Amino acid sequence: MAEARRTLMKKMMHKQGWHLLSLVVLLFAIWYGWEFLPQAQAGVLWGVGTSFWFWLAIAVPVIHQIYAVIFWRGELHTNWLSKSLGSKERAFKFFRAGFFPMLAARPVSIILLSVANREQLSLGLGWRIGIGIILFAGFAWMMYSVVHYFGMDTAAGRDHFYPEEYKGLALEKRGIYRYVDNAMYSVGFFILWFWGVIFASPAALLAAAFNHAYIWVHWFTVEKPDMQAIYGGNS
């Protein structure tokens, strides 16, 4: 029994030391950038200073990704939520009810930050529009590919709840996935940069950089190891 618990804990915590270390480093880096960019601290929205909106935009992805780790790993290795709620279907619905609102909160928090800290960069309108079109086009292509080929449920981690259905399946190679293996984390996060560019907000660009870097921490310390367990050699 003790050995089984140790084995389970090892699976649950696999690479989470690296996750924590990477998060600490990123938080320090983002704090440093924030402190030494006074223009990133300027502005107000609804009577609330930019500092509040900035740290909200940092807290949201941290909460979101820790939520995913707990539920994904817990369900993949113990089925604890399925056992508690009586079925995998109920468990996944419960998980999605938290996952998607938190996912939406990531761009929403950056939009609010962008508005609070707007017009703090010397970036001409032409540059904003040009860069914005590129960023939004990449995001739109990614979303089309996810909805039509990959599936929103799979994007939310359905494979952690139904690993037996995904075992041995080939990874998606249609749409944007034909050219970019992990389009959600590379191209998909362009939408977070988009708002900082459009509103000329250095604070929003810092928050987007944190989001983008931290999702790759999630990939290397959570999702990639889990995919190797779920999909086997095809991951």
N, C-alpha and C positions, 0 to 999 in steps of 0.2 A: 504493500500500500504506500509506504513512504517513498519507495523507488518510483512508483507510478506518479506520485505527486511531483517529485523532482523532475521527472521527464516532461510532465505537463507544463510545469512552470518554465522549464527551459524552452519549450515550444512557444509559449505565450510571450516570453521576454526576448525571443531571438532578435538580436540586433537593436534592441530598445535602448541599450546603453549608448550606442552610436546615435540613435535618435535624440536622446536627451542631450548629449554633448553637442550635437549639431545645432539643436534648438538654442542652447545657451550661447553658442558662438554667434548665431544669426541675430539673436536678440541684442547681444552686445554691439554687434556691427551696426544694427539699425538704430540703436540708441546713440551711438557715436555719430552717425550721419545726421541724425535729427538734431543733436546738440550743436553741431558745427555748421549747420545750414540755417542761419537765422530766418531766411526767407521761407523756409519750410514751416516755421512756427507762426507765421503771420496769418491773420484772418479770423473770421468768426462766422458761425451759422446759427441762426435762431438764438442768439445771445450766448452761445457756447463757444469757447475758444477752440482753435485748431488742434491743440494738444489732446483734447478729449477725443476728437474724431480720429486723430492719428492713432492713438493707442487702442481705440475701438477697432480700427481696421487691422491692427496687428493681432489683437486678441481673438477676433473671429476665426481666422484660419487655424490658430493654435487649438481652440476649442473644437473646431470641426474635425481636425485630423486626429486628435486624441480620441474623440468620439468614435471615429472610424476604426482606430486601432482596437479599442476595447471591444466593440461589437463584432468586428471581423474576426479577430483572433479568438475571442470567446466562442463564437458560433462555429468557426472552422474546427477548433480542437476539442470543444466540449458540448456543443449544441445547447448551451445553457439557456439561451433565450427561447429556442424551440421547445425545450422541455418545460420551461416556465409558462409559456403561452399555449402549449398544446399542439402546435404544428409549425412547420417551417414557413408556411404561407403567412400565418399570423405574425411570426417573428420578423419576417422580411418587411411586411407592411408596417410594423411598429418601428423598425429601423429606418425605413424610408421617410416616415413621418417626421423624423428629426434630421435626417441627412439632407434632404433637398432644401428645406428652409435655411439650413446653415450654409449650404452651397450658394443659395441665392443671396445670402447676407454678405458674402465676400464682395461681389461687385457693388452691392448697395452701399456698404460701408465705405468703399472707396469713392463712390459717386458723392456721398455726403462730404467726405474729406476734400474731394476736388473742388466742390462748391465753396467750402469754408476757406480754402487756401488758393483760390483762383487768382489768375493773373500775377503770379509771383515769379514767372520765368520770362525771359526775353525771347519769346518764340513767336515768329510772325504767323499770321493767319494762314498764309499759303502753306507753310511748313506743317502747321497743325492739321490742316485738311488733308494734305498729301500723306503724311505719316498715319493719320487717323484712318484713311481709306484702306491702306495696306493692312493695318492691324485688325480692323473690323472685317475685312474680306477674309483674312485667314481664320478668324474666329467663326464667321458664318459658314465657311466650308467645313470646318471641324464639326460644328453643330449639325449640319446637314448629314454628314457622314455618320455621326453618332446616332441620330434619330433613325436614319434609313438603313444602316448596316449593322452598327455595333449594338444599339439598344440602350435605352436609358436605364433599364434595370441592371444590365451588365455593368454599365458605368457606375452604378451605385454599389456594386460589389455583390450582386446576386450569386456569383460563383462561390463566395464564402458560405452561403446558406445552402446551396445545392451543388456541392463539389462533384458529386457523382455524375451530374449531367454534363460537366465541363471536362472531365478527365480525358486527356488525350486529344481534345479538340485542337484544330489548327487555329492560330491567331488570325484575327480579321485583317484582310489585305485589300479590301475594296475602298473606293472613295479616297479620302486623304490618307488612309492607312496604307495605301499602295506606295506612298512616297515617304511617309513619316510614321515610324512604328508606334510611338507614343504621342499621338497628336493631341490628346486631351491636355497633357501636361506641358507640351512645348507650344503648340500653336493656340490651343484653347485659352491659355492664360494671357494671350494678347489683349483680350477684352479688359483686363485689369489695367494694362498700360494705356489703353485707349483713352480712358477718362483723364488721366494725368496729363496726357498730351493735349487733348481738346481744351481743357481748362487751364493749361499752363501752370500746373500745380506740382512743385517739387516734392511736397509732402506725399501726394498721391503716387508719384513715381517711386518714392522710397517704399511705400506700403506695397506697391505692385512688385517691386524687386524682392521684398521679403516673402510675399505670397509665392512668387515664382520659384525662389530658391528653396523655400520650405516644402513645396509640393514634391520637389526632387528628393528631399530627405525622406519624405513619405514613400516615394517610389523605391529607393534603395534599401530602406530599413524595414518596410512593411510589405508593400505590394509585390515587389519582385520576389522576395523569399516565399511569400504565400502562393504566388503563381507557380513557382517551381513545385510546390507541394500539391497544388490543385491540377495543373495541366501536365506536369511531368516534363518530358524532353521537349515538348512543343513550345515551352515558354521561353 
